[in-house]
C-alpha cells in the first residue's frame, strides 16, 4: 500500500500539484488527504484510497433499513452477508468511477497554479479515461488488499489501511512540533497540555474498546416426567 503511494497518475504536472496541495492545507481537502495517506495531494494511483468502499458500505447499510430485499439478505446468515459484500464491491467500483471522473474534470479546470504551469499536460478525454482507469483500479486493489488482511485474521483490513495512511504523517508532525518548540513558537506548557490530551484520548479509546456489559441470562428449566399411555410409558 505504501509502495503504491509513490506511483503517480499519468499526465499530471507534479510541480503544479505540489503548489496546489500547499494551498489546500487546513481545508477539507487536507483532512481527506490525511485519511488517504497523502495519496490525494500527490495524485497517486491510490488517490481515492478506501473511501469509496466505506461510502458504499454505509449506503448499503442505510438501504438495508428501507429495502426489504436487502433486509431479507441480512437475515439469511453467511450467504446473505456474501451477497451484500458483493453488492458493496459493485458500489465501490461505481463510486470510484464517478469520483475519479470528477477529479479529472477538476484537474483540467485548474489550468494555472504555480507560475502559469498547467496542472494537466494534455487535457481531454484521453486524460479523463486514463485517470478513471488508474484511480478505479487503485481503489479496487486497496479494497482487495483490505479484505485479504481481514480474511487472514491480522485484523480489520480497512481500519489498518486507514491507520497506515494516517500514521505515515506522524514523523513529519513530530519534527514540526520540535521545530516549533525550538524556535519558541510553542511553549513547554502548551506541549505538555498536548501530550496530556493525547494520553487521555488513547486511554478513552482503550477503555471503550475493552468495555463490556454484563447481561443476566436466564435459562428455562427442563422438566422430566413420565406420561402413561395404556400399558406403556413415555419420558418427557
C-alpha positions in Angstrom: 0.0 0.0 0.0 2.8 2.4 0.8 4.7 1.5 -2.4 1.6 2.4 -4.4 1.6 5.8 -2.8 4.8 6.6 -4.8 3.3 5.8 -8.2 1.7 9.0 -9.7 -1.2 9.2 -12.1 -0.1 9.7 -15.7 -0.4 13.1 -17.3 -0.2 15.4 -14.2 2.4 18.1 -13.6 4.0 17.2 -10.3 5.3 20.7 -9.5 2.0 22.4 -10.1 0.3 19.7 -8.0 2.6 20.3 -5.1 1.7 24.0 -5.2 -2.0 23.1 -5.2 -1.5 20.8 -2.2 0.2 23.6 -0.2 -2.7 25.9 -0.8 -5.2 23.3 0.3 -3.7 22.7 3.7 -6.1 23.3 6.6 -9.1 22.8 4.4 -11.5 19.8 4.0 -9.2 18.7 1.2 -6.3 18.4 3.6 -8.4 16.3 6.0 -9.4 13.9 3.2 -5.7 13.8 2.1 -4.7 12.8 5.6 -7.1 9.8 5.6 -5.8 8.8 2.1 -2.1 8.8 3.4 -1.2 11.9 1.3 -2.1 10.0 -1.8 -4.7 12.6 -2.9 -2.3 15.6 -2.7 0.3 13.6 -4.7 -2.4 12.2 -7.0 -1.0 8.7 -6.9 -2.8 5.5 -8.1 -4.3 5.2 -4.6 -5.6 8.7 -4.5 -9.2 7.6 -3.8 -7.9 5.2 -1.1 -10.5 3.2 0.8 -13.1 5.9 1.0 -15.3 4.6 -2.0 -15.6 1.2 -0.2 -16.5 2.9 3.1 -19.1 5.1 1.3 -20.6 2.0 -0.5 -20.8 0.1 2.8 -22.6 3.0 4.5 -25.1 3.3 1.6 -25.8 -0.5 1.7 -26.4 -0.3 5.5 -28.8 2.5 5.0 -30.6 0.7 2.2 -31.0 -2.4 4.3 -33.4 -0.5 6.5 -35.6 0.8 3.6 -35.3 -2.0 1.0 -37.0 -5.3 2.0 -34.8 -7.3 -0.3 -31.5 -6.2 1.4 -33.2 -6.6 4.8 -34.1 -10.2 3.9 -30.5 -10.8 2.8 -29.1 -9.5 6.0 -31.1 -12.1 7.9 -30.0 -15.1 5.8 -26.7 -15.6 7.6 -23.4 -16.2 5.8 -25.0 -16.5 2.3 -26.8 -13.2 2.7 -23.7 -11.4 4.0 -21.7 -12.6 1.0 -24.4 -11.2 -1.3 -24.3 -7.8 0.5 -20.5 -7.8 0.3 -20.7 -8.5 -3.4 -23.1 -5.5 -3.9 -20.7 -3.4 -1.8 -17.9 -4.2 -4.2 -20.0 -3.2 -7.2 -21.0 0.0 -5.4 -17.3 0.7 -4.7 -16.5 0.5 -8.4 -19.3 2.8 -9.4 -18.4 5.4 -6.8 -14.7 5.2 -7.8 -15.6 5.8 -11.4 -17.7 8.9 -10.5 -15.2 10.3 -8.1 -12.3 9.7 -10.5 -14.1 11.4 -13.3 -14.9 14.4 -11.0 -11.2 14.6 -10.1 -10.2 14.6 -13.7 -12.5 17.5 -14.6 -11.3 19.4 -11.5 -7.6 19.0 -12.5 -8.4 20.1 -16.1 -10.2 23.2 -14.9 -7.3 24.2 -12.6 -5.2 25.3 -15.6 -2.8 27.7 -13.9 -1.5 27.1 -10.3 2.3 27.7 -9.9 3.7 30.4 -12.1 1.5 29.7 -15.0 2.3 25.9 -15.1 -0.6 23.8 -16.3 -1.8 21.1 -13.9 -2.6 18.7 -16.7 -0.3 18.3 -19.7 -2.8 17.1 -22.2 -6.4 17.8 -21.2 -9.2 15.8 -23.0 -11.0 12.5 -22.9 -7.7 10.6 -23.2 -6.6 12.1 -19.9 -10.0 11.6 -18.3 -10.3 8.0 -19.3 -6.7 7.3 -18.1 -7.4 8.9 -14.8 -10.7 7.0 -14.3 -9.0 3.7 -15.2 -6.0 4.4 -12.9 -7.8 5.6 -9.8 -10.6 3.0 -10.1 -8.1 0.2 -10.4 -6.1 1.5 -7.5 -9.3 1.8 -5.3 -10.3 -1.8 -6.3 -6.8 -3.1 -5.3 -6.9 -1.3 -2.0 -10.4 -2.9 -1.3 -9.0 -6.3 -2.2 -5.9 -5.8 0.0 -8.1 -4.8 3.0 -10.3 -7.9 2.5 -7.2 -10.2 2.4 -5.9 -8.6 5.6 -9.3 -9.3 7.3 -9.6 -12.9 6.0 -6.2 -13.9 7.3 -7.0 -12.8 10.8 -4.5 -10.0 11.0 -7.2 -7.5 12.0 -9.8 -5.3 10.3 -8.1 -4.6 7.0 -10.0 -1.4 6.1 -9.2 0.1 9.5 -5.5 -0.9 9.3 -5.2 0.7 5.8 -6.7 3.9 7.2 -4.3 3.7 10.1 -1.4 3.3 7.8 -2.4 6.3 5.8 -2.7 8.5 9.0 0.4 7.3 10.8 2.6 8.0 7.8 2.4 11.7 8.6 3.5 11.1 12.3 7.2 11.6 11.8 6.7 14.8 10.0 4.3 16.1 12.6 6.8 15.2 15.4 9.6 17.1 13.6 7.4 20.1 13.0 6.4 20.2 16.7 10.1 20.0 17.7 10.9 22.9 15.3 8.1 25.0 16.8 9.4 24.2 20.3 13.0 25.1 19.3 12.0 28.4 17.7 9.8 29.4 20.6 6.5 29.4 18.6 5.2 26.7 21.0 5.9 26.8 24.7 6.6 23.8 27.0 3.3 24.3 28.8 1.4 24.0 25.5 3.4 20.9 24.5 2.6 19.4 27.9 -1.1 20.1 27.5 -0.9 18.5 24.0 0.7 15.3 25.4 -1.8 15.1 28.2 -4.7 15.4 25.7 -3.1 12.7 23.6 -2.8 10.3 26.6 -6.4 11.0 27.6 -7.7 10.3 24.1 -5.7 7.0 23.9 -6.9 6.0 27.4 -10.6 6.7 26.5 -10.3 4.6 23.3 -8.7 1.7 25.2 -11.4 1.9 27.9 -14.2 1.8 25.3 -12.7 -1.0 23.3 -12.2 -3.2 26.4 -15.5 -2.3 27.9 -18.3 -4.9 28.3 -21.7 -5.1 29.8 -22.8 -8.0 32.0 -26.2 -9.2 30.9 -28.1 -11.6 33.1 -29.2 -14.7 31.1 -31.9 -17.0 32.4 -32.4 -20.5 31.1 -35.7 -22.3 31.3 -35.6 -25.4 33.4 -36.3 -28.7 31.7 -38.9 -30.8 33.4 -38.6 -34.5 33.2 -41.6 -36.7 33.9 -43.4 -39.8 32.8 -46.7 -40.0 31.0 -48.6 -43.2 30.8 -50.3 -44.4 27.6 -52.2 -47.6 28.1 -49.5 -50.0 29.2 -46.5 -48.1 28.0 -44.7 -45.0 29.4 -43.1 -42.1 27.6 -40.4 -39.8 29.0 -41.0 -36.1 28.5 
